[in-house]
Amino acid sequence: MPTSRLRRTALPLSAAALLVPLAAACSGGANDTGSASGGGKRLRVVMAFPPAQAMSPYGDDAVTLSRLAVVEGLTALDREGAAKPALAASWKRESPKAWTFTLREATFQDGAKVDAAAVAHSLNAAQKASPKPRVLSDTGITATAEGAGTVRVVTTAADPLLPQRLANPSLTVLSAAAYRDGKVNPAGHATGPFTLASVKGAVSATLERNEHYWGGKAEAPGADVTFVADGTARANALRTKAVDVAEYVPISQASLLGDGFVHEFPSARTNGLSLNTEHGVFSDPAMRAAAREAIDSEALVKAVYEGRADSAQGLLGPGVPWAAAARQDPAGRAKAAGKAQVAKAPQIVLATYTNRPELPEVATVVQQQLQKRGFSVKQVVRDYAQLEADALAGKYDAFIQARNTLLDTADPVSYLASDFTCDGSFNISQLCDKRVDTDVDKAAALAGTDARHRAAMTAEADILSTDALVPLLHERFVQGYDDSRVHGVALDPMERTLITADTRVG
């Protein structure tokens, strides 16, 4: 059984150098009291991913704005992934394609009133954006104001998930002043408990409390945010108390920080081994079954993740809390090829990417496990951008990836459709199985939450029966903060919230 390599290393010089500007950027006002209207200490936050699109709501920066409690949409998501009220107090489905949303009383950060015209303008602007937000890749929306307090949204096809879809950060609602000169600027024009006051490129951002937030004033008067890609630097900033909250602490640093600073929780990410069902060795179901039997999930969790992950349970792990109770056993799996038969097979190419630091180590352990079963394995490890096109084209026999199973609508059906159906846009396993396609189509057509969940788990069982993907483990997220003095940090499996109106120091 593979053993864990030694992870407790000295702070690299490059990471140590990062701490100087990081501490300087975070120090201003860190212990200042707030204004007379609220008091409290400012938050010091270090984020892992710098802005990539000048804080545009139509790309990945939208998630950063959501995690910093700057933006909101008509709806939000509860821990089960169901839609709950946000700027919309209630909603009703009028027909398969049409919904009406009744707005609550709220004010934009620039003082303008949140009314139906502003909401319709924001939603229609997202629909017309180029490139279009990913959440609208499989549907279109048209929003119209019906009076001051009601918005009607019509979709191009029946969409039972529209309330969940509208919770996506890319469909945030902004005031009219945010849309000028063909650009969208959320700074000062959103509705969340914190206002984005300034952004210094990819280095830092300043947040101030929204004194007129409809949900009540934030506990903290503001936040000083820095963006640092180096995980070791983020962890050491937390250790040295240069920051109050550190996003995404690397597994390699978690044990060094200690339990009081490390807060891990299940995520919606499943690390899986996609097997090429169309070409090569794994086009044979018996060979795929042999690969499945070779994998020891618990050894992976222990060797690579130091116990800070969950052993494989299926396509959907503990970060999807309803999945375990609805899970079904796969039926009709092929009988695994024997070791002698496996040993005669051509060498397989196993690929993964460097962008998630644990995956190359996972690939090494998986390679050893497959070799023990008799497979000859060659590794290809590169930056994700260098691998994606070849992976989607089926040029690898096996591919290891960490996949967010809830994607853009907090519903796994879109993930099942994109990854495992004949026409799926992200079908790395090249699977084309009529039974799976029928399962996914049935689940996608259902509106009732329980029925949809049951149908999704039927699809999961049938996908697993093909061995197109072998689940390896379920990741946990690790967020860093000192729980003796920092409170109200959100631990969100769907990665949409971190700082909230309740986050405070002291």
ABEGO torsion letter per residue (X at the ends): XBBBBBABBBBBAAAAAAAAAAAAAAABGAABBBBAAAEEBBBBBBBABBBAAGGBAABAAAAAAAAAGABBBABBBBAAGBBBBBABABBBBABAABBBBBBBBBBBAAGBBBBAAAAAAAAAAAAABOBBBAAAAABBBBBBBBEAABBBBBBABBBAAAAAAAABAAABBBBAAABBGGBBBABGABABABBBABBBEAABBBBBBBAABAAEBBABAEBBBBBBABAAAAAAAAAAGABABBBGBBAAAAAAAEAAABBBBBBABBBBBBBBAABEAAABAAAAAAAAAABBAAAAAAAAAGGBBBBBAEABBAABAAAAAABBBBBGBBBBBBAAAAAABBBBBBBBBAABAAAAAAAAAAAAAAAAAGBBBBBBBBBAAAAAAAAAAGABABBBBBBBAAEAAGBAAAAAAAAABAABAABAAGBBBAAAAAAAAAAAABABAAAAAAAAAAAAAAAAAAGABBBABBBBBBBBBBAAABBGBBBBAAGABABBAABBBX
